[in-house]
Amino acid sequence: MEARALIGWNLRRLRVAKGLSQERLALAAGIDRAYVGRVERGSENVTISTLEAMAVALAVPVAALFIEPEAGAEPPMPLRAGRRAKSG
């Protein structure tokens, strides 16, 4: 898998696992939401500083963005669209 696609795959997998929208991740990492989408699609050549900012926002080591998926693994599913229900 190409490096940009690999980073995008892992970024989306980790973001969805944490229940974060692209907007929330972007806000926590101090980057633009559209940029997060481009990274997830593998169309952005991301810098080490940006990788580090996203990893910190996800509370994972930077190396987690470079893990090869298992053969035949399904792409990460997107979060359900819409606002979350208010609790309490």
Buried (B, 14 or more C-beta within 10 A) or exposed (E): EEEBEBBBBBBBBBBBEBEBBBEBBBBBBEBEEEBBBBBBEBEBEBEEEBBBBBBBBBEBEBEBBEEEBEEEEEEBEEBEEEEEEEEE
